[in-house]
Amino acid sequence: MKTDARLKNWISVNLPENCPNVCISFEREIADIQIKQFGAKPLYGFGNKKEDWLPIEVFITYGGWLAPGQRIQETQADHSRTI
């Protein structure tokens, strides 16, 4: 299947309501750890087939508990700019 060039380099997924967090992993092993150890749920990429136009595999999980030290650093940086 030929993919329109405008559709390359991004993924759009609908997040469940009240989604507390999202984890984007580029290795299945890391995504599986998010699910097994931190209670996350699979959202994207778990069908065992990489999209042809993606340069790497992408796995998205949501919910569960954030792993220690995994808070969004950009958010922290944004707050420091306003102080």
Buried (B, 14 or more C-beta within 10 A) or exposed (E): EEEEEEEEEEEEEEEEEEEEBBBBBEEEEBBBBBBEEBEBEBBBBBEEEEBEEBEEBBBBBBBBEBBEEEEEEEEEEEEEEEE
